[in-house]
Amino acid sequence: MNRVLIFAPNWLGDAVMALPAIADVRRGSPQATIVVAARESLAPLFGMVRDVDEVIALGPLARSIGRDFDAAILLPNSFRAAVVAARANIPERWGYRTDWRGMLLTRAIDRAPAGIHQIDYYRHLVRALGFPNGPDAPQLEVPVESRAAAARVLERAGWDGRTPLVAIAPGAAYGGAKRWPAASFAALARALAGNGLRPVLIGSPADAPGGCTITSALGDSSIILNLIGQTDVPTLAGVLAAARALVANDSGALHLGAAVGAPVTAMFGPTDERVTGPRATQTSRSAAVVLTHPVWCRPCGLRECPLDHACMRGVEVTAAVDAAMRVL
């Protein structure tokens, strides 16, 4: 194979968790040109991945796929990805036999066993396709220009360049059930600031209302830096690389932080930490702590809690502060 096209997952966290599988393909095909097709918002992530030679940003209609590929590996389970690969006349189309798309694939792999970690789900696919698995933790090297862009954004927000930063990611794209209460995040930020650290809020524009609630609960906006909605993926990676630690919900920012080597503390409620928990590399400075509150209904997997959200409300602020300080 001279040119291999890999269809990336559609969410930041899943895309980061797919990095070990992409590294497996690179290791198994060192001479091939590896191209990743990803959503426009995620394409810059793969521009930072050394195992990737080219990146195609997929628009809503995915008309930018070329026809000069020898094989396509479909990491997402969607029918749409298989249709796009078939319309591009890519001769070899490989992926899991899911979503009624088996007829569009030239090699359809039975799904991995239920309950395995999402990282291993992608690794299982490429191993079944003949690519031996290597290291199982995502790892991302942040380019110098991304670090410089992050420093500029932080300085504009009021960072003095010296006070240690702790990133706080209060959002979660999947739904409100995954979000630790804003009041808890505010209490966490106040405690971190009291220990000589500078909390910095990170997230997408969709997280802005939650960020405003946190800053309002603090009363004093000078306690925290607010970068929500002000960073693209490479700049966010630079901010996380500059931070001494990250505290987050189960989100894309959580997995990105672990991949760049930031020690992470994560609150898990409706989702299963055995399936989507952060996985830290053994060779980086990263450590990963997961906090949960045992209730009968977790992990439910629901986007919104129909009950009292006890799984997240029950995670104590003191436990999060202790965990963050410990990984520091």
Secondary structure by P-SEA (a helix, b strand, c coil): ccbbbbbccccaaaaaaaaaaaaaaaaaccccbbbbbbcccccccccccccccbbbbbccccccccccccbbbbccccaaaaaaaaaacccbbbbccccccccccccccccccccccaaaaaaaaaaaacccccccbbbbbbcaaaaaaaaaaaaaaccccccbbbbbbccccccccccccaaaaaaaaaaaaaacbbbbbbbcccaaaaaaaaaaaaccccccccccccccaaaaaaaaaacccccccccaaaaaaaaaccbbbbbbcccccccccbbbbccccbbbbbbbbbccccccccccccccccccccccaaaaaaaaaaac
